[in-house]
């Protein structure tokens, strides 16, 4: 599957916004004189005002990313045939396109506009666009903008009394548009727009009547990219384009920071089977939030968001923007990837405590359960909560992507299920009463998994929404379980044991990671990014669905809570007690320095732009493999 998030920039012709120059808010047709005052004869009406335009260069900036022209328009109120700043009533911009493709020709079509919603008394309709099919005709599908030049109404009649003489009629304003050949006025050709008053009333804009001439020019064709084929290690230069053609991975090292200017680019594309890797120099990193990426290294940029301890569980929306975390008695939420947190609800459970929480993919529907307490649901991202069901030994809960299909583990009772977002719950007849301790759900709520704690507990899986269950795996002291969105990738924590993973919905299992008191596990939607925590043992991270694990030892914290966003870029870890508190980590860039890199496979292409301070970002990319690898 080929996935393209953005393409290389294409050149928009300078005349692509031609109609902007003609969208004059006061390009009136005729203006009648003022009506006479009561009593003595009124003075003669004022002649119609001439519309004027002014064009000046517009530098690259907010209005035109690559520069262009600024076109001001208005009426000549002081009749000096100069458009003064105070007379400007309309400003439009005609922008250069980016220099990445051959320029196209701009076309304009002028037609009569009948009286109606656009022009009360009728006028002219001006369509402008780019001749995309090069047939010399502005087709309907090629029209990018439309402006109207309208006739104005007559003046009001004076009040009762001796009526002043009728004011002289204003002169009709005419516009003529013609092709401008390549030359002094437009290096690549374009359009010549002339404007003036029809002083002789013949309905044609004669040469002597022209009061304004402006040019809307085509952009210059861009030079084609020149690619350098490379088969081995290559030191890139600013503006370089490198085509990796080797059978083994080709390493292209970014230019040294000292020789770069902000905006410099480097392009790398894979043509050989070995793909490519962009290596970094000291102090450099590549931002990855704009890219489909798979981060290979464990989250290292953990930030303490709260010094409070007592965190029991956490959950995340798919994009990691909305987070929820619980202590024994409190429910907290964040809407900014964990930067700030708000206490939303306090639960009073004598003899019990909150034990688990789950989230829908959009983070709007949340569910929390309390051991020796109730279930609680929210449909507004945690702002308000409603108590549900009755006092039970709720210990774990999992949610479908839409937040409507829920499954919960209740100690020494059958598993419980809700199909209406937690409003009502019922026991799953196919599950026995057991010491259930962990549950997991696929995105559609059809593939379910649950584990039984204790020395003789087993893993149980269901492929029909919980109607029937099958025991899976060996009898161990299973604690928690997590699932990918499709329900095929599973990871389960064994208390005082190992981490176990399955790639076939629980049919077979493999043992991974060292022995520890693994307490909770979390998974990304695709099952690739996994996080496991062990009180007084630290945490473990995998970016390859549990095949390999990076174990990080921590002896001063006791993490109980763990969550991974669906996209695999946001992580939450919270301590039950100790010196840790609540932490979040966001994978948004490569590891700074020479250990960091970005890799692509054959037919993957990346264009990196230098932002300053050693940072690069993806300006455009194309991924045949579906994602890039970031170290």
PLY file of the C-alpha trace (Angstrom):
ply
format ascii 1.0
element vertex 631
property float x
property float y
property float z
element edge 630
property int vertex1
property int vertex2
end_header
0.00 0.00 0.00
1.32 3.43 -0.88
0.46 6.21 1.51
1.17 9.84 0.60
0.49 12.47 3.20
1.71 15.39 1.15
3.29 15.87 -2.24
6.14 17.95 -3.49
5.02 21.58 -3.93
3.68 22.55 -7.37
3.96 25.96 -9.02
0.87 28.14 -9.09
1.04 30.69 -11.93
1.29 34.34 -10.97
-2.01 34.94 -12.70
-3.86 32.25 -10.75
-5.68 34.91 -8.79
-6.49 37.25 -11.70
-9.99 37.91 -10.52
-8.60 39.35 -7.31
-7.44 42.39 -9.30
-10.94 42.89 -10.64
-12.94 42.36 -7.45
-13.45 46.10 -7.00
-16.02 46.79 -4.36
-16.83 50.16 -5.97
-16.22 49.60 -9.72
-19.50 51.26 -10.44
-21.09 51.75 -13.80
-23.01 55.04 -13.73
-23.40 57.68 -10.98
-26.20 60.31 -11.11
-25.86 63.80 -9.66
-27.13 64.91 -6.27
-30.80 65.94 -6.12
-31.58 69.68 -5.75
-32.53 71.16 -2.40
-36.04 72.41 -1.60
-36.82 76.00 -2.52
-34.26 77.42 -4.90
-33.11 75.31 -7.78
-30.64 72.65 -6.66
-27.12 72.49 -8.09
-26.24 70.15 -10.92
-25.50 66.57 -9.94
-21.87 65.45 -9.61
-20.38 63.45 -12.44
-19.74 59.75 -11.85
-16.42 58.92 -10.15
-13.66 57.04 -11.95
-12.55 53.74 -10.45
-8.76 53.41 -10.16
-6.37 50.59 -9.40
-2.84 50.54 -8.05
-0.37 47.66 -8.28
2.81 47.26 -6.29
5.14 44.38 -5.49
4.16 42.24 -2.49
7.14 40.63 -0.72
7.03 37.02 0.43
5.11 36.85 3.68
1.67 36.35 5.19
-0.31 37.32 2.08
1.89 35.58 -0.53
4.19 32.77 0.56
6.44 33.32 -2.50
5.76 37.02 -3.09
3.55 38.54 -5.79
1.57 41.70 -6.40
-0.76 43.78 -4.23
-3.70 45.29 -6.12
-5.59 48.21 -4.53
-8.83 49.56 -5.99
-11.22 52.39 -5.25
-12.99 55.50 -6.56
-11.12 58.69 -7.45
-12.93 60.83 -4.86
-10.77 63.93 -5.35
-10.69 63.59 -9.18
-6.88 63.78 -9.33
-6.62 60.50 -11.31
-4.44 59.07 -8.52
-5.57 56.33 -6.15
-4.76 57.82 -2.75
-4.52 55.57 0.34
-7.75 57.02 1.75
-9.57 56.08 -1.47
-8.70 52.38 -1.35
-11.81 50.26 -0.79
-10.53 46.88 -1.96
-7.17 45.13 -1.68
-6.37 41.81 -3.32
-3.18 39.81 -3.79
-1.89 38.01 -6.85
0.73 35.54 -5.65
3.66 33.79 -7.24
3.48 30.01 -7.19
6.18 27.85 -5.64
9.08 27.05 -7.94
8.44 23.34 -8.38
6.60 22.90 -11.69
6.05 24.50 -15.10
3.81 27.57 -15.09
0.35 27.41 -16.67
-1.38 30.19 -18.64
-4.02 32.35 -16.98
-7.26 33.16 -18.79
-10.08 35.65 -18.22
-13.65 35.62 -19.56
-15.93 38.71 -19.42
-19.68 38.27 -19.92
-22.83 40.29 -19.31
-24.43 39.84 -15.88
-28.20 40.24 -15.79
-29.89 42.17 -13.01
-30.12 39.93 -9.98
-28.48 38.98 -6.71
-24.95 39.83 -7.86
-25.76 43.17 -9.57
-29.07 44.82 -8.80
-29.06 46.76 -12.08
-26.94 44.34 -14.07
-23.32 44.69 -15.10
-20.41 42.42 -16.08
-19.21 39.05 -14.74
-15.46 38.42 -14.82
-14.24 34.81 -14.50
-10.55 34.04 -14.11
-8.55 30.85 -13.89
-5.68 28.76 -15.17
-5.78 26.99 -18.54
-5.13 23.59 -17.01
-5.79 21.58 -20.19
-3.95 24.11 -22.42
-6.85 24.39 -24.90
-6.81 28.20 -24.90
-10.34 28.35 -23.48
-11.33 29.06 -19.87
-13.51 26.03 -19.18
-16.06 26.02 -16.37
-13.95 23.58 -14.30
-10.94 25.88 -14.62
-12.62 28.96 -13.10
-10.92 29.80 -9.77
-12.50 33.17 -9.01
-15.40 35.34 -10.16
-15.88 39.08 -9.73
-18.71 41.43 -10.75
-18.58 45.01 -12.07
-22.07 46.41 -11.47
-24.07 49.36 -12.76
-25.04 51.81 -9.99
-28.52 53.22 -9.29
-29.78 56.73 -10.04
-29.76 59.48 -7.42
-32.75 60.26 -5.17
-35.33 62.86 -6.20
-35.15 66.12 -4.20
-37.85 66.94 -1.62
-41.01 68.85 -2.42
-40.31 72.36 -3.68
-38.65 73.83 -6.66
-36.79 70.84 -8.07
-33.19 71.30 -9.00
-31.99 70.28 -12.43
-31.21 66.63 -13.02
-27.58 65.82 -12.42
-25.49 64.74 -15.37
-25.15 61.01 -15.82
-21.94 59.35 -14.85
-19.87 57.74 -17.53
-19.89 53.98 -17.90
-16.66 52.25 -16.84
-15.26 49.70 -19.27
-12.61 47.02 -18.86
-10.69 45.31 -21.63
-8.57 42.20 -21.17
-6.11 40.91 -23.74
-3.28 38.42 -23.88
0.16 39.92 -23.24
2.97 38.24 -25.10
6.28 37.54 -23.43
8.32 40.71 -23.35
9.19 43.75 -21.29
5.89 43.80 -19.40
5.65 40.05 -18.68
8.74 37.92 -19.11
6.63 34.77 -19.47
3.54 36.39 -20.97
0.26 36.91 -19.20
-2.77 39.23 -19.39
-3.06 42.99 -19.97
-5.98 44.65 -18.15
-7.01 48.16 -19.24
-9.63 50.31 -17.52
-11.31 53.59 -18.42
-14.50 55.62 -18.81
-16.59 55.35 -22.00
-16.52 59.11 -22.60
-17.93 58.91 -26.13
-20.65 56.45 -25.18
-19.90 54.00 -27.96
-19.74 51.00 -25.64
-16.10 50.27 -26.49
-12.96 51.14 -24.57
-11.05 53.25 -27.08
-7.32 53.82 -26.76
-7.82 57.45 -25.81
-10.20 56.43 -23.01
-7.75 54.13 -21.21
-6.83 55.56 -17.79
-5.23 52.48 -16.21
-3.20 49.58 -17.54
-2.04 46.71 -15.41
-0.34 43.39 -16.17
-0.95 40.02 -14.58
2.02 37.88 -15.54
2.61 34.15 -15.66
5.20 32.75 -13.29
8.55 31.58 -14.59
8.97 27.84 -15.21
10.94 26.13 -12.48
14.13 24.29 -13.12
13.73 20.53 -12.90
15.23 18.82 -9.87
18.59 17.20 -10.43
19.10 13.99 -8.46
22.46 12.53 -7.49
22.53 8.72 -7.46
24.35 7.39 -4.37
25.17 3.84 -3.35
27.22 4.40 -0.18
27.67 6.80 2.74
27.13 10.36 1.53
27.59 13.75 3.19
24.67 15.88 2.02
24.86 19.55 1.10
22.15 22.19 1.43
19.75 21.93 -1.51
21.01 18.48 -2.45
18.76 15.76 -3.88
19.95 12.18 -3.34
18.65 9.00 -4.96
19.64 5.91 -2.96
20.19 3.15 -5.52
22.12 0.58 -3.50
21.09 -2.93 -2.64
22.08 -2.20 0.96
20.82 0.72 3.05
22.41 4.00 1.95
23.29 6.47 4.73
22.96 10.17 3.85
24.27 12.46 6.60
22.66 15.88 7.00
24.81 18.97 6.31
26.64 20.38 9.32
24.54 22.95 11.16
27.21 25.65 10.77
26.76 25.61 7.00
22.96 25.79 6.97
20.52 28.66 6.65
16.91 28.54 7.76
14.83 27.20 4.89
17.58 25.04 3.34
16.34 21.64 2.17
17.69 18.14 1.62
15.80 15.48 -0.35
16.36 11.73 -0.19
14.51 9.12 -2.23
14.88 5.35 -2.43
15.29 3.57 -5.74
17.36 0.61 -4.54
16.07 -2.32 -2.52
18.17 -1.35 0.50
16.34 1.91 1.20
18.03 4.81 2.98
18.78 6.36 6.36
19.21 10.06 7.09
21.89 10.39 9.77
22.35 13.42 12.03
25.26 15.47 13.27
25.80 16.58 16.86
22.94 18.75 18.12
20.59 17.89 15.24
17.14 16.25 15.35
14.24 15.59 13.00
10.68 16.45 14.06
8.27 13.62 13.42
4.76 14.87 14.31
3.98 15.62 10.63
5.09 12.15 9.53
3.71 8.61 9.76
6.53 7.22 11.87
7.49 4.28 14.03
9.79 5.32 16.87
12.36 2.65 17.60
13.73 3.98 20.87
11.96 4.00 24.22
10.37 7.29 25.31
13.15 9.28 26.94
11.63 12.72 27.30
9.45 11.93 30.34
8.13 15.08 32.01
6.65 15.11 35.50
3.21 16.71 35.27
2.17 16.23 38.88
4.08 15.42 42.03
0.97 13.83 43.50
1.22 10.07 44.03
-1.47 7.44 44.32
-2.05 7.05 40.56
-3.73 3.77 39.77
-4.62 3.78 36.05
-4.72 5.97 32.94
-6.20 5.95 29.43
-5.77 7.97 26.23
-7.67 9.05 23.14
-6.32 7.79 19.82
-4.35 10.99 19.11
-3.14 11.41 22.69
-4.72 14.84 22.99
-7.22 13.78 25.67
-6.00 11.82 28.70
-7.65 10.53 31.85
-5.98 9.25 35.02
-7.33 8.04 38.36
-6.15 7.82 41.95
-7.99 5.81 44.58
-10.71 8.46 44.87
-10.17 11.06 42.11
-10.64 11.27 38.36
-8.39 13.75 36.52
-8.42 14.71 32.82
-6.16 16.57 30.40
-6.99 18.03 26.98
-3.45 19.08 26.02
-1.49 15.81 25.92
-0.97 15.84 29.66
0.63 19.26 30.03
-2.10 20.38 32.44
-4.54 18.29 34.48
-7.88 19.04 36.11
-9.65 17.22 38.92
-13.09 16.37 37.51
-14.72 14.00 39.97
-14.24 12.63 43.48
-15.58 9.19 44.34
-16.54 8.18 47.88
-16.20 4.42 48.19
-15.98 3.29 51.85
-13.78 0.23 51.93
-13.03 0.47 48.22
-11.20 2.53 45.60
-11.11 3.36 41.91
-9.33 0.58 40.06
-9.36 1.19 36.29
-10.39 3.61 33.53
-10.90 3.38 29.75
-11.50 5.81 26.87
-13.13 5.87 23.45
-10.90 6.77 20.49
-12.11 10.39 20.47
-11.72 10.76 24.24
-15.31 11.87 24.71
-16.73 8.68 26.24
-14.97 7.57 29.41
-15.64 4.80 31.92
-14.13 4.24 35.36
-14.76 1.42 37.83
-14.21 1.14 41.58
-13.41 -1.95 43.59
-16.17 -2.36 46.21
-17.90 0.55 44.46
-19.76 1.49 41.30
-19.07 2.06 37.63
-18.92 5.69 36.40
-19.39 7.05 32.88
-18.85 10.37 31.11
-19.91 11.46 27.63
-18.24 14.89 27.66
-14.54 14.03 27.96
-14.78 13.79 31.74
-16.41 17.11 32.59
-19.36 15.35 34.25
-19.77 11.81 35.57
-22.72 9.53 36.29
-22.71 6.57 38.71
-23.87 3.28 37.13
-24.88 -0.25 38.18
-24.31 -1.37 41.77
-21.61 -1.98 44.35
-19.29 -4.73 43.09
-15.68 -5.77 43.07
-14.98 -3.94 39.80
-11.27 -4.30 39.03
-10.74 -3.66 35.29
-12.57 -2.21 32.28
-12.00 -1.92 28.52
-13.78 0.01 25.75
-14.47 -0.27 22.05
-13.39 2.60 19.77
-16.82 4.27 19.89
-17.10 3.88 23.67
-20.42 2.04 23.48
-19.27 -1.56 23.88
-17.66 -2.09 27.30
-16.36 -5.12 29.16
-15.45 -5.18 32.86
-13.78 -7.63 35.19
-15.43 -8.16 38.57
-13.59 -10.24 41.16
-15.34 -13.55 41.91
-18.24 -12.78 39.59
-18.85 -13.33 35.86
-17.49 -10.74 33.46
-19.90 -7.86 32.90
-20.75 -6.16 29.62
-22.48 -2.96 28.48
-23.58 -2.22 24.92
-24.88 1.30 25.59
-21.82 3.11 26.85
-22.19 1.92 30.45
-25.76 2.98 31.10
-26.79 -0.61 31.75
-24.68 -3.69 32.53
-25.31 -7.43 32.42
-23.34 -10.55 33.28
-21.79 -12.43 30.37
-23.40 -15.85 30.56
-20.46 -17.44 28.81
-17.99 -16.44 31.51
-17.81 -18.18 34.89
-17.32 -16.54 38.27
-13.56 -16.24 38.74
-10.83 -14.01 40.10
-10.90 -11.88 36.94
-8.25 -9.18 37.00
-7.77 -7.77 33.50
-9.79 -7.28 30.29
-9.12 -6.00 26.76
-11.25 -5.21 23.71
-10.78 -4.74 19.98
-11.98 -1.50 18.35
-15.28 -3.08 17.26
-15.89 -4.81 20.59
-16.06 -8.25 18.98
-12.67 -9.66 19.96
-12.32 -9.73 23.76
-9.70 -11.04 26.17
-9.67 -11.49 29.93
-7.23 -12.89 32.48
-7.63 -14.63 35.82
-5.15 -13.84 38.62
-3.78 -16.39 41.03
-1.41 -19.28 40.53
-3.88 -21.30 38.44
-5.37 -18.51 36.37
-5.67 -18.59 32.60
-6.11 -16.25 29.64
-9.55 -16.36 28.02
-10.41 -15.03 24.55
-13.65 -14.46 22.66
-14.21 -13.68 18.97
-17.99 -13.17 19.13
-18.39 -10.26 21.52
-18.30 -12.42 24.67
-20.93 -15.02 23.82
-18.39 -17.83 23.98
-14.91 -18.01 25.53
-11.83 -20.18 24.98
-9.06 -20.75 27.52
-5.62 -19.89 26.15
-2.06 -20.11 27.41
-0.62 -21.74 30.50
-1.94 -21.41 34.04
-0.10 -18.50 35.66
-0.66 -15.49 37.89
-1.93 -13.23 35.09
-2.54 -9.60 36.02
-3.41 -7.28 33.12
-3.91 -7.56 29.37
-4.01 -5.12 26.44
-5.08 -5.46 22.80
-4.51 -3.89 19.40
-7.51 -2.40 17.57
-7.99 -5.53 15.46
-7.72 -7.82 18.46
-4.88 -9.89 17.00
-1.94 -8.41 18.92
-2.19 -9.11 22.65
0.21 -8.45 25.52
-0.32 -9.77 29.02
1.51 -9.06 32.28
2.42 -11.88 34.63
2.85 -10.87 38.26
6.32 -11.94 39.38
6.86 -13.38 35.95
7.37 -12.28 32.35
5.57 -10.36 29.66
3.80 -12.56 27.12
2.66 -11.58 23.61
0.43 -13.12 20.96
0.16 -12.17 17.29
-2.83 -14.43 16.52
-5.57 -13.29 18.92
-4.35 -15.55 21.70
-4.01 -18.82 19.78
-0.29 -18.98 20.61
1.94 -17.09 23.03
5.65 -16.22 23.36
7.55 -15.14 26.46
9.47 -11.84 26.54
11.15 -9.37 28.92
12.71 -10.17 32.26
10.93 -11.42 35.33
9.33 -8.66 37.40
6.14 -7.74 39.22
4.52 -6.58 35.99
1.38 -4.76 37.04
-0.11 -3.09 33.97
0.36 -3.11 30.17
-0.81 -0.76 27.40
-0.81 -0.96 23.61
-1.07 1.34 20.60
-3.87 0.73 18.09
-1.65 -1.25 15.72
-0.14 -3.28 18.54
3.41 -2.17 17.73
4.04 0.21 20.65
3.78 -1.47 24.03
4.38 -0.13 27.55
4.56 -2.24 30.71
5.14 -1.04 34.27
6.33 -2.86 37.38
6.17 -1.32 40.87
9.69 -0.89 42.25
11.02 -2.27 38.98
10.60 0.45 36.37
9.08 0.03 32.93
9.62 -1.74 29.63
8.95 -0.47 26.10
8.64 -2.25 22.75
8.23 -0.77 19.29
7.96 -4.11 17.45
4.85 -5.72 18.99
6.82 -7.18 21.86
9.51 -9.02 19.93
12.18 -6.96 21.67
11.91 -4.87 24.83
13.87 -1.95 26.24
13.72 -2.34 30.02
14.35 0.77 32.13
15.06 0.16 35.80
13.68 2.61 38.38
14.14 1.98 42.07
12.69 5.22 43.45
9.26 5.03 41.85
6.42 2.54 41.91
4.47 2.91 38.64
0.96 1.47 38.58
-0.66 3.53 35.81
0.29 3.11 32.14
-1.30 4.30 28.90
-0.33 4.56 25.22
-2.25 6.63 22.68
-3.69 4.85 19.67
-1.19 6.51 17.34
1.64 5.33 19.58
3.16 8.76 20.16
1.91 9.70 23.65
2.71 7.81 26.84
1.46 8.16 30.42
2.97 6.62 33.53
1.88 7.25 37.12
3.25 6.15 40.52
1.11 4.56 43.17
3.60 5.79 45.80
7.23 6.84 45.94
8.93 9.88 44.35
7.59 9.65 40.80
4.20 11.30 40.49
2.48 11.49 37.07
4.64 11.62 33.94
3.98 11.95 30.21
6.25 11.47 27.23
5.62 12.44 23.63
7.51 10.92 20.73
7.74 13.92 18.41
11.32 13.85 17.13
14.40 11.73 16.64
16.97 11.31 19.39
19.16 14.45 19.29
22.70 14.00 18.01
24.50 11.31 16.09
22.45 8.43 17.55
19.23 9.76 16.03
18.13 9.11 12.46
15.19 8.74 10.07
14.93 5.77 7.71
12.85 4.89 4.67
12.52 1.94 2.34
12.64 1.63 -1.43
10.32 4.16 -3.13
10.04 6.27 0.05
10.87 9.96 -0.40
11.47 12.71 2.15
12.16 16.42 1.82
13.61 17.89 5.02
13.72 21.63 5.67
16.03 23.27 8.19
14.20 25.27 10.89
17.20 26.51 12.85
18.72 25.42 16.17
19.66 22.07 14.67
16.05 21.06 13.93
14.63 19.74 10.67
11.03 19.04 9.70
9.40 17.15 6.85
8.33 19.63 4.18
6.91 16.86 1.99
7.06 13.09 1.84
5.80 9.95 0.15
5.84 6.58 1.92
5.40 3.39 -0.05
5.87 1.32 3.09
3.29 3.29 5.08
5.62 4.78 7.68
9.19 5.90 8.34
11.43 4.60 11.11
12.76 7.12 13.62
15.61 6.37 16.00
0 1
1 2
2 3
3 4
4 5
5 6
6 7
7 8
8 9
9 10
10 11
11 12
12 13
13 14
14 15
15 16
16 17
17 18
18 19
19 20
20 21
21 22
22 23
23 24
24 25
25 26
26 27
27 28
28 29
29 30
30 31
31 32
32 33
33 34
34 35
35 36
36 37
37 38
38 39
39 40
40 41
41 42
42 43
43 44
44 45
45 46
46 47
47 48
48 49
49 50
50 51
51 52
52 53
53 54
54 55
55 56
56 57
57 58
58 59
59 60
60 61
61 62
62 63
63 64
64 65
65 66
66 67
67 68
68 69
69 70
70 71
71 72
72 73
73 74
74 75
75 76
76 77
77 78
78 79
79 80
80 81
81 82
82 83
83 84
84 85
85 86
86 87
87 88
88 89
89 90
90 91
91 92
92 93
93 94
94 95
95 96
96 97
97 98
98 99
99 100
100 101
101 102
102 103
103 104
104 105
105 106
106 107
107 108
108 109
109 110
110 111
111 112
112 113
113 114
114 115
115 116
116 117
117 118
118 119
119 120
120 121
121 122
122 123
123 124
124 125
125 126
126 127
127 128
128 129
129 130
130 131
131 132
132 133
133 134
134 135
135 136
136 137
137 138
138 139
139 140
140 141
141 142
142 143
143 144
144 145
145 146
146 147
147 148
148 149
149 150
150 151
151 152
152 153
153 154
154 155
155 156
156 157
157 158
158 159
159 160
160 161
161 162
162 163
163 164
164 165
165 166
166 167
167 168
168 169
169 170
170 171
171 172
172 173
173 174
174 175
175 176
176 177
177 178
178 179
179 180
180 181
181 182
182 183
183 184
184 185
185 186
186 187
187 188
188 189
189 190
190 191
191 192
192 193
193 194
194 195
195 196
196 197
197 198
198 199
199 200
200 201
201 202
202 203
203 204
204 205
205 206
206 207
207 208
208 209
209 210
210 211
211 212
212 213
213 214
214 215
215 216
216 217
217 218
218 219
219 220
220 221
221 222
222 223
223 224
224 225
225 226
226 227
227 228
228 229
229 230
230 231
231 232
232 233
233 234
234 235
235 236
236 237
237 238
238 239
239 240
240 241
241 242
242 243
243 244
244 245
245 246
246 247
247 248
248 249
249 250
250 251
251 252
252 253
253 254
254 255
255 256
256 257
257 258
258 259
259 260
260 261
261 262
262 263
263 264
264 265
265 266
266 267
267 268
268 269
269 270
270 271
271 272
272 273
273 274
274 275
275 276
276 277
277 278
278 279
279 280
280 281
281 282
282 283
283 284
284 285
285 286
286 287
287 288
288 289
289 290
290 291
291 292
292 293
293 294
294 295
295 296
296 297
297 298
298 299
299 300
300 301
301 302
302 303
303 304
304 305
305 306
306 307
307 308
308 309
309 310
310 311
311 312
312 313
313 314
314 315
315 316
316 317
317 318
318 319
319 320
320 321
321 322
322 323
323 324
324 325
325 326
326 327
327 328
328 329
329 330
330 331
331 332
332 333
333 334
334 335
335 336
336 337
337 338
338 339
339 340
340 341
341 342
342 343
343 344
344 345
345 346
346 347
347 348
348 349
349 350
350 351
351 352
352 353
353 354
354 355
355 356
356 357
357 358
358 359
359 360
360 361
361 362
362 363
363 364
364 365
365 366
366 367
367 368
368 369
369 370
370 371
371 372
372 373
373 374
374 375
375 376
376 377
377 378
378 379
379 380
380 381
381 382
382 383
383 384
384 385
385 386
386 387
387 388
388 389
389 390
390 391
391 392
392 393
393 394
394 395
395 396
396 397
397 398
398 399
399 400
400 401
401 402
402 403
403 404
404 405
405 406
406 407
407 408
408 409
409 410
410 411
411 412
412 413
413 414
414 415
415 416
416 417
417 418
418 419
419 420
420 421
421 422
422 423
423 424
424 425
425 426
426 427
427 428
428 429
429 430
430 431
431 432
432 433
433 434
434 435
435 436
436 437
437 438
438 439
439 440
440 441
441 442
442 443
443 444
444 445
445 446
446 447
447 448
448 449
449 450
450 451
451 452
452 453
453 454
454 455
455 456
456 457
457 458
458 459
459 460
460 461
461 462
462 463
463 464
464 465
465 466
466 467
467 468
468 469
469 470
470 471
471 472
472 473
473 474
474 475
475 476
476 477
477 478
478 479
479 480
480 481
481 482
482 483
483 484
484 485
485 486
486 487
487 488
488 489
489 490
490 491
491 492
492 493
493 494
494 495
495 496
496 497
497 498
498 499
499 500
500 501
501 502
502 503
503 504
504 505
505 506
506 507
507 508
508 509
509 510
510 511
511 512
512 513
513 514
514 515
515 516
516 517
517 518
518 519
519 520
520 521
521 522
522 523
523 524
524 525
525 526
526 527
527 528
528 529
529 530
530 531
531 532
532 533
533 534
534 535
535 536
536 537
537 538
538 539
539 540
540 541
541 542
542 543
543 544
544 545
545 546
546 547
547 548
548 549
549 550
550 551
551 552
552 553
553 554
554 555
555 556
556 557
557 558
558 559
559 560
560 561
561 562
562 563
563 564
564 565
565 566
566 567
567 568
568 569
569 570
570 571
571 572
572 573
573 574
574 575
575 576
576 577
577 578
578 579
579 580
580 581
581 582
582 583
583 584
584 585
585 586
586 587
587 588
588 589
589 590
590 591
591 592
592 593
593 594
594 595
595 596
596 597
597 598
598 599
599 600
600 601
601 602
602 603
603 604
604 605
605 606
606 607
607 608
608 609
609 610
610 611
611 612
612 613
613 614
614 615
615 616
616 617
617 618
618 619
619 620
620 621
621 622
622 623
623 624
624 625
625 626
626 627
627 628
628 629
629 630
